[in-house]
Amino acid sequence: MQVQLSHPARTVEVKGPKKVKELLRELNLVVEAHLVIKGDDLVTEDEMLYDVDQIEIRPVISGG
């Protein structure tokens, strides 16, 4: 699957199938600190991702 990361900006290829939480662990990203988007939909950490999917991962940013 093609995974687009925004910080730092890069695109990586990752073999599926795997759950969102497995993908984040493989990329050394904290599950609670990132949003995972498949197509136009926000997905949960237990959703399965496949080789044909295009994924975007964004960090959670909060401010006051």
mmCIF file as Biopython writes it, N, C-alpha, C and O atoms, coordinates in Angstrom:
data_model
#
loop_
_atom_site.group_PDB
_atom_site.id
_atom_site.type_symbol
_atom_site.label_atom_id
_atom_site.label_alt_id
_atom_site.label_comp_id
_atom_site.label_asym_id
_atom_site.label_entity_id
_atom_site.label_seq_id
_atom_site.pdbx_PDB_ins_code
_atom_site.Cartn_x
_atom_site.Cartn_y
_atom_site.Cartn_z
_atom_site.occupancy
_atom_site.B_iso_or_equiv
_atom_site.auth_seq_id
_atom_site.auth_asym_id
_atom_site.pdbx_PDB_model_num
ATOM 1   N N  . MET A ? 1  ? 0.847   -1.175 0.000  1.0 0.0 1  A 1 
ATOM 2   C CA . MET A ? 1  ? 0.000   0.000  0.000  1.0 0.0 1  A 1 
ATOM 3   C C  . MET A ? 1  ? 0.889   1.232  0.000  1.0 0.0 1  A 1 
ATOM 4   O O  . MET A ? 1  ? 2.020   1.201  0.485  1.0 0.0 1  A 1 
ATOM 5   N N  . GLN A ? 2  ? 0.368   2.299  -0.543 1.0 0.0 2  A 1 
ATOM 6   C CA . GLN A ? 2  ? 1.097   3.560  -0.563 1.0 0.0 2  A 1 
ATOM 7   C C  . GLN A ? 2  ? 0.681   4.367  0.660  1.0 0.0 2  A 1 
ATOM 8   O O  . GLN A ? 2  ? -0.505  4.606  0.887  1.0 0.0 2  A 1 
ATOM 9   N N  . VAL A ? 3  ? 1.674   4.783  1.444  1.0 0.0 3  A 1 
ATOM 10  C CA . VAL A ? 3  ? 1.411   5.517  2.679  1.0 0.0 3  A 1 
ATOM 11  C C  . VAL A ? 3  ? 2.072   6.887  2.581  1.0 0.0 3  A 1 
ATOM 12  O O  . VAL A ? 3  ? 3.286   6.994  2.410  1.0 0.0 3  A 1 
ATOM 13  N N  . GLN A ? 4  ? 1.262   7.923  2.693  1.0 0.0 4  A 1 
ATOM 14  C CA . GLN A ? 4  ? 1.762   9.297  2.648  1.0 0.0 4  A 1 
ATOM 15  C C  . GLN A ? 4  ? 1.815   9.827  4.073  1.0 0.0 4  A 1 
ATOM 16  O O  . GLN A ? 4  ? 0.811   9.839  4.784  1.0 0.0 4  A 1 
ATOM 17  N N  . LEU A ? 5  ? 3.002   10.267 4.476  1.0 0.0 5  A 1 
ATOM 18  C CA . LEU A ? 5  ? 3.199   10.846 5.814  1.0 0.0 5  A 1 
ATOM 19  C C  . LEU A ? 5  ? 3.467   12.334 5.649  1.0 0.0 5  A 1 
ATOM 20  O O  . LEU A ? 5  ? 4.088   12.761 4.676  1.0 0.0 5  A 1 
ATOM 21  N N  . SER A ? 6  ? 2.989   13.125 6.617  1.0 0.0 6  A 1 
ATOM 22  C CA . SER A ? 6  ? 3.129   14.571 6.467  1.0 0.0 6  A 1 
ATOM 23  C C  . SER A ? 6  ? 4.240   15.194 7.299  1.0 0.0 6  A 1 
ATOM 24  O O  . SER A ? 6  ? 4.670   16.306 6.992  1.0 0.0 6  A 1 
ATOM 25  N N  . HIS A ? 7  ? 4.720   14.525 8.337  1.0 0.0 7  A 1 
ATOM 26  C CA . HIS A ? 7  ? 5.788   15.109 9.169  1.0 0.0 7  A 1 
ATOM 27  C C  . HIS A ? 7  ? 6.819   14.063 9.525  1.0 0.0 7  A 1 
ATOM 28  O O  . HIS A ? 7  ? 6.564   13.281 10.441 1.0 0.0 7  A 1 
ATOM 29  N N  . PRO A ? 8  ? 7.957   13.988 8.875  1.0 0.0 8  A 1 
ATOM 30  C CA . PRO A ? 8  ? 8.328   14.763 7.689  1.0 0.0 8  A 1 
ATOM 31  C C  . PRO A ? 8  ? 7.607   14.234 6.457  1.0 0.0 8  A 1 
ATOM 32  O O  . PRO A ? 8  ? 7.211   13.069 6.407  1.0 0.0 8  A 1 
ATOM 33  N N  . ALA A ? 9  ? 7.441   15.101 5.467  1.0 0.0 9  A 1 
ATOM 34  C CA . ALA A ? 9  ? 6.713   14.741 4.249  1.0 0.0 9  A 1 
ATOM 35  C C  . ALA A ? 9  ? 7.484   13.677 3.476  1.0 0.0 9  A 1 
ATOM 36  O O  . ALA A ? 9  ? 8.626   13.881 3.063  1.0 0.0 9  A 1 
ATOM 37  N N  . ARG A ? 10 ? 6.819   12.528 3.292  1.0 0.0 10 A 1 
ATOM 38  C CA . ARG A ? 10 ? 7.413   11.446 2.507  1.0 0.0 10 A 1 
ATOM 39  C C  . ARG A ? 10 ? 6.324   10.439 2.177  1.0 0.0 10 A 1 
ATOM 40  O O  . ARG A ? 10 ? 5.265   10.419 2.805  1.0 0.0 10 A 1 
ATOM 41  N N  . THR A ? 11 ? 6.602   9.599  1.176  1.0 0.0 11 A 1 
ATOM 42  C CA . THR A ? 11 ? 5.697   8.523  0.800  1.0 0.0 11 A 1 
ATOM 43  C C  . THR A ? 11 ? 6.473   7.224  0.864  1.0 0.0 11 A 1 
ATOM 44  O O  . THR A ? 11 ? 7.598   7.138  0.369  1.0 0.0 11 A 1 
ATOM 45  N N  . VAL A ? 12 ? 5.868   6.204  1.478  1.0 0.0 12 A 1 
ATOM 46  C CA . VAL A ? 12 ? 6.517   4.900  1.592  1.0 0.0 12 A 1 
ATOM 47  C C  . VAL A ? 12 ? 5.557   3.820  1.108  1.0 0.0 12 A 1 
ATOM 48  O O  . VAL A ? 12 ? 4.339   3.989  1.149  1.0 0.0 12 A 1 
ATOM 49  N N  . GLU A ? 13 ? 6.128   2.704  0.646  1.0 0.0 13 A 1 
ATOM 50  C CA . GLU A ? 13 ? 5.348   1.528  0.261  1.0 0.0 13 A 1 
ATOM 51  C C  . GLU A ? 13 ? 5.442   0.514  1.386  1.0 0.0 13 A 1 
ATOM 52  O O  . GLU A ? 13 ? 6.534   0.219  1.873  1.0 0.0 13 A 1 
ATOM 53  N N  . VAL A ? 14 ? 4.304   -0.019 1.798  1.0 0.0 14 A 1 
ATOM 54  C CA . VAL A ? 14 ? 4.249   -0.995 2.884  1.0 0.0 14 A 1 
ATOM 55  C C  . VAL A ? 14 ? 3.397   -2.168 2.409  1.0 0.0 14 A 1 
ATOM 56  O O  . VAL A ? 14 ? 2.352   -1.973 1.788  1.0 0.0 14 A 1 
ATOM 57  N N  . LYS A ? 15 ? 3.844   -3.376 2.703  1.0 0.0 15 A 1 
ATOM 58  C CA . LYS A ? 15 ? 3.093   -4.578 2.332  1.0 0.0 15 A 1 
ATOM 59  C C  . LYS A ? 15 ? 1.915   -4.789 3.275  1.0 0.0 15 A 1 
ATOM 60  O O  . LYS A ? 15 ? 2.042   -4.625 4.488  1.0 0.0 15 A 1 
ATOM 61  N N  . GLY A ? 16 ? 0.778   -5.151 2.712  1.0 0.0 16 A 1 
ATOM 62  C CA . GLY A ? 16 ? -0.399  -5.502 3.490  1.0 0.0 16 A 1 
ATOM 63  C C  . GLY A ? 16 ? -0.674  -6.976 3.298  1.0 0.0 16 A 1 
ATOM 64  O O  . GLY A ? 16 ? 0.105   -7.654 2.628  1.0 0.0 16 A 1 
ATOM 65  N N  . PRO A ? 17 ? -1.727  -7.490 3.847  1.0 0.0 17 A 1 
ATOM 66  C CA . PRO A ? 17 ? -2.673  -6.765 4.695  1.0 0.0 17 A 1 
ATOM 67  C C  . PRO A ? 17 ? -2.157  -6.636 6.115  1.0 0.0 17 A 1 
ATOM 68  O O  . PRO A ? 17 ? -1.381  -7.466 6.589  1.0 0.0 17 A 1 
ATOM 69  N N  . LYS A ? 18 ? -2.597  -5.590 6.781  1.0 0.0 18 A 1 
ATOM 70  C CA . LYS A ? 18 ? -2.283  -5.398 8.201  1.0 0.0 18 A 1 
ATOM 71  C C  . LYS A ? 18 ? -3.249  -4.397 8.796  1.0 0.0 18 A 1 
ATOM 72  O O  . LYS A ? 18 ? -3.851  -3.592 8.086  1.0 0.0 18 A 1 
ATOM 73  N N  . LYS A ? 19 ? -3.388  -4.460 10.102 1.0 0.0 19 A 1 
ATOM 74  C CA . LYS A ? 19 ? -4.244  -3.514 10.803 1.0 0.0 19 A 1 
ATOM 75  C C  . LYS A ? 19 ? -3.543  -2.164 10.904 1.0 0.0 19 A 1 
ATOM 76  O O  . LYS A ? 19 ? -2.318  -2.074 10.827 1.0 0.0 19 A 1 
ATOM 77  N N  . VAL A ? 20 ? -4.342  -1.126 11.076 1.0 0.0 20 A 1 
ATOM 78  C CA . VAL A ? 20 ? -3.817  0.232  11.210 1.0 0.0 20 A 1 
ATOM 79  C C  . VAL A ? 20 ? -2.772  0.294  12.319 1.0 0.0 20 A 1 
ATOM 80  O O  . VAL A ? 20 ? -1.700  0.868  12.127 1.0 0.0 20 A 1 
ATOM 81  N N  . LYS A ? 21 ? -3.075  -0.293 13.482 1.0 0.0 21 A 1 
ATOM 82  C CA . LYS A ? 21 ? -2.124  -0.223 14.595 1.0 0.0 21 A 1 
ATOM 83  C C  . LYS A ? 21 ? -0.817  -0.938 14.266 1.0 0.0 21 A 1 
ATOM 84  O O  . LYS A ? 21 ? 0.237   -0.525 14.752 1.0 0.0 21 A 1 
ATOM 85  N N  . GLU A ? 22 ? -0.851  -1.996 13.458 1.0 0.0 22 A 1 
ATOM 86  C CA . GLU A ? 22 ? 0.375   -2.685 13.036 1.0 0.0 22 A 1 
ATOM 87  C C  . GLU A ? 22 ? 1.185   -1.805 12.092 1.0 0.0 22 A 1 
ATOM 88  O O  . GLU A ? 22 ? 2.413   -1.761 12.175 1.0 0.0 22 A 1 
ATOM 89  N N  . LEU A ? 23 ? 0.492   -1.102 11.191 1.0 0.0 23 A 1 
ATOM 90  C CA . LEU A ? 23 ? 1.164   -0.181 10.272 1.0 0.0 23 A 1 
ATOM 91  C C  . LEU A ? 23 ? 1.874   0.917  11.051 1.0 0.0 23 A 1 
ATOM 92  O O  . LEU A ? 23 ? 3.036   1.217  10.781 1.0 0.0 23 A 1 
ATOM 93  N N  . LEU A ? 24 ? 1.185   1.516  12.015 1.0 0.0 24 A 1 
ATOM 94  C CA . LEU A ? 24 ? 1.792   2.592  12.798 1.0 0.0 24 A 1 
ATOM 95  C C  . LEU A ? 24 ? 3.001   2.090  13.583 1.0 0.0 24 A 1 
ATOM 96  O O  . LEU A ? 24 ? 4.023   2.773  13.651 1.0 0.0 24 A 1 
ATOM 97  N N  . ARG A ? 25 ? 2.894   0.913  14.169 1.0 0.0 25 A 1 
ATOM 98  C CA . ARG A ? 25 ? 4.039   0.338  14.895 1.0 0.0 25 A 1 
ATOM 99  C C  . ARG A ? 25 ? 5.221   0.113  13.957 1.0 0.0 25 A 1 
ATOM 100 O O  . ARG A ? 25 ? 6.364   0.413  14.305 1.0 0.0 25 A 1 
ATOM 101 N N  . GLU A ? 26 ? 4.938   -0.418 12.762 1.0 0.0 26 A 1 
ATOM 102 C CA . GLU A ? 26 ? 6.001   -0.671 11.783 1.0 0.0 26 A 1 
ATOM 103 C C  . GLU A ? 26 ? 6.721   0.615  11.394 1.0 0.0 26 A 1 
ATOM 104 O O  . GLU A ? 26 ? 7.922   0.606  11.122 1.0 0.0 26 A 1 
ATOM 105 N N  . LEU A ? 27 ? 5.981   1.720  11.369 1.0 0.0 27 A 1 
ATOM 106 C CA . LEU A ? 27 ? 6.559   3.020  11.010 1.0 0.0 27 A 1 
ATOM 107 C C  . LEU A ? 27 ? 7.070   3.785  12.231 1.0 0.0 27 A 1 
ATOM 108 O O  . LEU A ? 27 ? 7.461   4.948  12.123 1.0 0.0 27 A 1 
ATOM 109 N N  . ASN A ? 28 ? 7.066   3.125  13.396 1.0 0.0 28 A 1 
ATOM 110 C CA . ASN A ? 28 ? 7.516   3.739  14.651 1.0 0.0 28 A 1 
ATOM 111 C C  . ASN A ? 28 ? 6.730   4.999  15.003 1.0 0.0 28 A 1 
ATOM 112 O O  . ASN A ? 28 ? 7.299   6.006  15.424 1.0 0.0 28 A 1 
ATOM 113 N N  . LEU A ? 29 ? 5.406   4.922  14.823 1.0 0.0 29 A 1 
ATOM 114 C CA . LEU A ? 29 ? 4.520   6.035  15.141 1.0 0.0 29 A 1 
ATOM 115 C C  . LEU A ? 29 ? 3.583   5.623  16.276 1.0 0.0 29 A 1 
ATOM 116 O O  . LEU A ? 29 ? 3.159   4.470  16.349 1.0 0.0 29 A 1 
ATOM 117 N N  . VAL A ? 30 ? 3.268   6.559  17.150 1.0 0.0 30 A 1 
ATOM 118 C CA . VAL A ? 30 ? 2.385   6.305  18.288 1.0 0.0 30 A 1 
ATOM 119 C C  . VAL A ? 30 ? 0.931   6.333  17.809 1.0 0.0 30 A 1 
ATOM 120 O O  . VAL A ? 30 ? 0.496   7.305  17.191 1.0 0.0 30 A 1 
ATOM 121 N N  . VAL A ? 31 ? 0.188   5.271  18.095 1.0 0.0 31 A 1 
ATOM 122 C CA . VAL A ? 31 ? -1.201  5.148  17.646 1.0 0.0 31 A 1 
ATOM 123 C C  . VAL A ? 31 ? -2.034  6.344  18.091 1.0 0.0 31 A 1 
ATOM 124 O O  . VAL A ? 31 ? -2.764  6.921  17.285 1.0 0.0 31 A 1 
ATOM 125 N N  . GLU A ? 32 ? -1.935  6.722  19.358 1.0 0.0 32 A 1 
ATOM 126 C CA . GLU A ? 32 ? -2.755  7.808  19.908 1.0 0.0 32 A 1 
ATOM 127 C C  . GLU A ? 32 ? -2.372  9.187  19.380 1.0 0.0 32 A 1 
ATOM 128 O O  . GLU A ? 32 ? -3.127  10.141 19.566 1.0 0.0 32 A 1 
ATOM 129 N N  . ALA A ? 33 ? -1.241  9.312  18.740 1.0 0.0 33 A 1 
ATOM 130 C CA . ALA A ? 33 ? -0.760  10.615 18.287 1.0 0.0 33 A 1 
ATOM 131 C C  . ALA A ? 33 ? -0.924  10.838 16.784 1.0 0.0 33 A 1 
ATOM 132 O O  . ALA A ? 33 ? -0.441  11.835 16.248 1.0 0.0 33 A 1 
ATOM 133 N N  . HIS A ? 34 ? -1.617  9.897  16.092 1.0 0.0 34 A 1 
ATOM 134 C CA . HIS A ? 34 ? -1.745  10.010 14.639 1.0 0.0 34 A 1 
ATOM 135 C C  . HIS A ? 34 ? -3.147  9.663  14.164 1.0 0.0 34 A 1 
ATOM 136 O O  . HIS A ? 34 ? -3.825  8.806  14.732 1.0 0.0 34 A 1 
ATOM 137 N N  . LEU A ? 35 ? -3.565  10.351 13.105 1.0 0.0 35 A 1 
ATOM 138 C CA . LEU A ? 35 ? -4.821  10.054 12.425 1.0 0.0 35 A 1 
ATOM 139 C C  . LEU A ? 35 ? -4.478  9.310  11.145 1.0 0.0 35 A 1 
ATOM 140 O O  . LEU A ? 35 ? -3.534  9.670  10.442 1.0 0.0 35 A 1 
ATOM 141 N N  . VAL A ? 36 ? -5.250  8.268  10.845 1.0 0.0 36 A 1 
ATOM 142 C CA . VAL A ? 36 ? -5.022  7.487  9.632  1.0 0.0 36 A 1 
ATOM 143 C C  . VAL A ? 36 ? -6.253  7.630  8.746  1.0 0.0 36 A 1 
ATOM 144 O O  . VAL A ? 36 ? -7.382  7.396  9.177  1.0 0.0 36 A 1 
ATOM 145 N N  . ILE A ? 37 ? -6.008  8.022  7.492  1.0 0.0 37 A 1 
ATOM 146 C CA . ILE A ? 37 ? -7.081  8.293  6.545  1.0 0.0 37 A 1 
ATOM 147 C C  . ILE A ? 37 ? -6.917  7.365  5.349  1.0 0.0 37 A 1 
ATOM 148 O O  . ILE A ? 37 ? -5.847  7.290  4.746  1.0 0.0 37 A 1 
ATOM 149 N N  . LYS A ? 38 ? -8.002  6.655  5.014  1.0 0.0 38 A 1 
ATOM 150 C CA . LYS A ? 38 ? -8.025  5.782  3.834  1.0 0.0 38 A 1 
ATOM 151 C C  . LYS A ? 38 ? -9.037  6.374  2.874  1.0 0.0 38 A 1 
ATOM 152 O O  . LYS A ? 38 ? -10.231 6.414  3.171  1.0 0.0 38 A 1 
ATOM 153 N N  . GLY A ? 39 ? -8.563  6.839  1.716  1.0 0.0 39 A 1 
ATOM 154 C CA . GLY A ? 39 ? -9.452  7.553  0.799  1.0 0.0 39 A 1 
ATOM 155 C C  . GLY A ? 39 ? -9.868  8.853  1.450  1.0 0.0 39 A 1 
ATOM 156 O O  . GLY A ? 39 ? -9.028  9.706  1.737  1.0 0.0 39 A 1 
ATOM 157 N N  . ASP A ? 40 ? -11.167 9.009  1.685  1.0 0.0 40 A 1 
ATOM 158 C CA . ASP A ? 40 ? -11.687 10.204 2.361  1.0 0.0 40 A 1 
ATOM 159 C C  . ASP A ? 40 ? -12.167 9.901  3.772  1.0 0.0 40 A 1 
ATOM 160 O O  . ASP A ? 40 ? -12.787 10.748 4.415  1.0 0.0 40 A 1 
ATOM 161 N N  . ASP A ? 41 ? -11.880 8.687  4.259  1.0 0.0 41 A 1 
ATOM 162 C CA . ASP A ? 41 ? -12.431 8.250  5.539  1.0 0.0 41 A 1 
ATOM 163 C C  . ASP A ? 41 ? -11.367 8.077  6.611  1.0 0.0 41 A 1 
ATOM 164 O O  . ASP A ? 41 ? -10.306 7.501  6.369  1.0 0.0 41 A 1 
ATOM 165 N N  . LEU A ? 42 ? -11.667 8.583  7.789  1.0 0.0 42 A 1 
ATOM 166 C CA . LEU A ? 42 ? -10.836 8.351  8.964  1.0 0.0 42 A 1 
ATOM 167 C C  . LEU A ? 42 ? -11.071 6.913  9.410  1.0 0.0 42 A 1 
ATOM 168 O O  . LEU A ? 42 ? -12.219 6.480  9.506  1.0 0.0 42 A 1 
ATOM 169 N N  . VAL A ? 43 ? -10.000 6.165  9.686  1.0 0.0 43 A 1 
ATOM 170 C CA . VAL A ? 43 ? -10.152 4.757  10.063 1.0 0.0 43 A 1 
ATOM 171 C C  . VAL A ? 43 ? -9.642  4.521  11.481 1.0 0.0 43 A 1 
ATOM 172 O O  . VAL A ? 43 ? -8.807  5.267  11.992 1.0 0.0 43 A 1 
ATOM 173 N N  . THR A ? 44 ? -10.165 3.464  12.104 1.0 0.0 44 A 1 
ATOM 174 C CA . THR A ? 44 ? -9.781  3.118  13.469 1.0 0.0 44 A 1 
ATOM 175 C C  . THR A ? 44 ? -8.549  2.224  13.461 1.0 0.0 44 A 1 
ATOM 176 O O  . THR A ? 44 ? -8.154  1.704  12.417 1.0 0.0 44 A 1 
ATOM 177 N N  . GLU A ? 45 ? -7.950  2.052  14.622 1.0 0.0 45 A 1 
ATOM 178 C CA . GLU A ? 45 ? -6.713  1.279  14.727 1.0 0.0 45 A 1 
ATOM 179 C C  . GLU A ? 45 ? -6.897  -0.203 14.425 1.0 0.0 45 A 1 
ATOM 180 O O  . GLU A ? 45 ? -5.915  -0.888 14.138 1.0 0.0 45 A 1 
ATOM 181 N N  . ASP A ? 46 ? -8.124  -0.721 14.480 1.0 0.0 46 A 1 
ATOM 182 C CA . ASP A ? 46 ? -8.372  -2.139 14.216 1.0 0.0 46 A 1 
ATOM 183 C C  . ASP A ? 46 ? -8.792  -2.432 12.777 1.0 0.0 46 A 1 
ATOM 184 O O  . ASP A ? 46 ? -9.003  -3.593 12.425 1.0 0.0 46 A 1 
ATOM 185 N N  . GLU A ? 47 ? -8.918  -1.407 11.947 1.0 0.0 47 A 1 
ATOM 186 C CA . GLU A ? 47 ? -9.326  -1.618 10.556 1.0 0.0 47 A 1 
ATOM 187 C C  . GLU A ? 47 ? -8.186  -2.246 9.755  1.0 0.0 47 A 1 
ATOM 188 O O  . GLU A ? 47 ? -7.016  -1.912 9.943  1.0 0.0 47 A 1 
ATOM 189 N N  . MET A ? 48 ? -8.554  -3.165 8.857  1.0 0.0 48 A 1 
ATOM 190 C CA . MET A ? 48 ? -7.567  -3.820 7.997  1.0 0.0 48 A 1 
ATOM 191 C C  . MET A ? 48 ? -7.252  -2.936 6.800  1.0 0.0 48 A 1 
ATOM 192 O O  . MET A ? 48 ? -8.136  -2.309 6.217  1.0 0.0 48 A 1 
ATOM 193 N N  . LEU A ? 49 ? -5.978  -2.902 6.450  1.0 0.0 49 A 1 
ATOM 194 C CA . LEU A ? 49 ? -5.502  -2.171 5.282  1.0 0.0 49 A 1 
ATOM 195 C C  . LEU A ? 49 ? -4.896  -3.181 4.309  1.0 0.0 49 A 1 
ATOM 196 O O  . LEU A ? 49 ? -4.280  -4.163 4.724  1.0 0.0 49 A 1 
ATOM 197 N N  . TYR A ? 50 ? -5.076  -2.931 3.014  1.0 0.0 50 A 1 
ATOM 198 C CA . TYR A ? 50 ? -4.629  -3.869 1.983  1.0 0.0 50 A 1 
ATOM 199 C C  . TYR A ? 50 ? -3.690  -3.181 1.000  1.0 0.0 50 A 1 
ATOM 200 O O  . TYR A ? 50 ? -3.601  -1.953 0.966  1.0 0.0 50 A 1 
ATOM 201 N N  . ASP A ? 51 ? -2.989  -3.986 0.198  1.0 0.0 51 A 1 
ATOM 202 C CA . ASP A ? 51 ? -1.992  -3.465 -0.735 1.0 0.0 51 A 1 
ATOM 203 C C  . ASP A ? 51 ? -2.553  -2.414 -1.692 1.0 0.0 51 A 1 
ATOM 204 O O  . ASP A ? 51 ? -1.818  -1.521 -2.114 1.0 0.0 51 A 1 
ATOM 205 N N  . VAL A ? 52 ? -3.825  -2.498 -2.042 1.0 0.0 52 A 1 
ATOM 206 C CA . VAL A ? 52 ? -4.413  -1.560 -3.002 1.0 0.0 52 A 1 
ATOM 207 C C  . VAL A ? 52 ? -4.801  -0.222 -2.372 1.0 0.0 52 A 1 
ATOM 208 O O  . VAL A ? 52 ? -5.147  0.719  -3.086 1.0 0.0 52 A 1 
ATOM 209 N N  . ASP A ? 53 ? -4.746  -0.130 -1.042 1.0 0.0 53 A 1 
ATOM 210 C CA . ASP A ? 53 ? -5.185  1.083  -0.346 1.0 0.0 53 A 1 
ATOM 211 C C  . ASP A ? 53 ? -4.159  2.206  -0.454 1.0 0.0 53 A 1 
ATOM 212 O O  . ASP A ? 53 ? -2.952  1.972  -0.502 1.0 0.0 53 A 1 
ATOM 213 N N  . GLN A ? 54 ? -4.674  3.427  -0.490 1.0 0.0 54 A 1 
ATOM 214 C CA . GLN A ? 54 ? -3.833  4.615  -0.381 1.0 0.0 54 A 1 
ATOM 215 C C  . GLN A ? 54 ? -4.158  5.254  0.959  1.0 0.0 54 A 1 
ATOM 216 O O  . GLN A ? 54 ? -5.305  5.591  1.252  1.0 0.0 54 A 1 
ATOM 217 N N  . ILE A ? 55 ? -3.118  5.410  1.760  1.0 0.0 55 A 1 
ATOM 218 C CA . ILE A ? 55 ? -3.266  5.826  3.150  1.0 0.0 55 A 1 
ATOM 219 C C  . ILE A ? 55 ? -2.536  7.144  3.376  1.0 0.0 55 A 1 
ATOM 220 O O  . ILE A ? 55 ? -1.462  7.379  2.822  1.0 0.0 55 A 1 
ATOM 221 N N  . GLU A ? 56 ? -3.133  7.992  4.192  1.0 0.0 56 A 1 
ATOM 222 C CA . GLU A ? 56 ? -2.460  9.216  4.632  1.0 0.0 56 A 1 
ATOM 223 C C  . GLU A ? 56 ? -2.408  9.185  6.155  1.0 0.0 56 A 1 
ATOM 224 O O  . GLU A ? 56 ? -3.398  8.865  6.813  1.0 0.0 56 A 1 
ATOM 225 N N  . ILE A ? 57 ? -1.249  9.519  6.704  1.0 0.0 57 A 1 
ATOM 226 C CA . ILE A ? 57 ? -1.088  9.564  8.154  1.0 0.0 57 A 1 
ATOM 227 C C  . ILE A ? 57 ? -0.730  10.990 8.546  1.0 0.0 57 A 1 
ATOM 228 O O  . ILE A ? 57 ? 0.236   11.568 8.048  1.0 0.0 57 A 1 
ATOM 229 N N  . ARG A ? 58 ? -1.540  11.548 9.459  1.0 0.0 58 A 1 
ATOM 230 C CA . ARG A ? 58 ? -1.314  12.915 9.935  1.0 0.0 58 A 1 
ATOM 231 C C  . ARG A ? 58 ? -1.133  12.900 11.445 1.0 0.0 58 A 1 
ATOM 232 O O  . ARG A ? 58 ? -1.817  12.154 12.147 1.0 0.0 58 A 1 
ATOM 233 N N  . PRO A ? 59 ? -0.219  13.716 11.945 1.0 0.0 59 A 1 
ATOM 234 C CA . PRO A ? 59 ? -0.085  13.817 13.403 1.0 0.0 59 A 1 
ATOM 235 C C  . PRO A ? 59 ? -1.266  14.591 13.984 1.0 0.0 59 A 1 
ATOM 236 O O  . PRO A ? 59 ? -1.808  15.494 13.346 1.0 0.0 59 A 1 
ATOM 237 N N  . VAL A ? 60 ? -1.651  14.229 15.193 1.0 0.0 60 A 1 
ATOM 238 C CA . VAL A ? 60 ? -2.692  14.968 15.908 1.0 0.0 60 A 1 
ATOM 239 C C  . VAL A ? 60 ? -2.037  16.225 16.460 1.0 0.0 60 A 1 
ATOM 240 O O  . VAL A ? 60 ? -1.009  16.160 17.133 1.0 0.0 60 A 1 
ATOM 241 N N  . ILE A ? 61 ? -2.645  17.368 16.168 1.0 0.0 61 A 1 
ATOM 242 C CA . ILE A ? 61 ? -2.101  18.646 16.634 1.0 0.0 61 A 1 
ATOM 243 C C  . ILE A ? 61 ? -3.183  19.341 17.447 1.0 0.0 61 A 1 
ATOM 244 O O  . ILE A ? 61 ? -4.319  19.487 16.996 1.0 0.0 61 A 1 
ATOM 245 N N  . SER A ? 62 ? -2.819  19.763 18.637 1.0 0.0 62 A 1 
ATOM 246 C CA . SER A ? 62 ? -3.786  20.489 19.461 1.0 0.0 62 A 1 
ATOM 247 C C  . SER A ? 62 ? -3.182  21.823 19.864 1.0 0.0 62 A 1 
ATOM 248 O O  . SER A ? 62 ? -1.964  21.977 19.947 1.0 0.0 62 A 1 
ATOM 249 N N  . GLY A ? 63 ? -4.030  22.744 20.104 1.0 0.0 63 A 1 
ATOM 250 C CA . GLY A ? 63 ? -3.560  24.068 20.500 1.0 0.0 63 A 1 
ATOM 251 C C  . GLY A ? 63 ? -4.571  24.713 21.433 1.0 0.0 63 A 1 
ATOM 252 O O  . GLY A ? 63 ? -5.688  24.229 21.611 1.0 0.0 63 A 1 
ATOM 253 N N  . GLY A ? 64 ? -4.151  25.799 22.009 1.0 0.0 64 A 1 
ATOM 254 C CA . GLY A ? 64 ? -5.050  26.438 22.954 1.0 0.0 64 A 1 
ATOM 255 C C  . GLY A ? 64 ? -5.235  27.885 22.688 1.0 0.0 64 A 1 
ATOM 256 O O  . GLY A ? 64 ? -5.972  28.556 23.411 1.0 0.0 64 A 1 
#
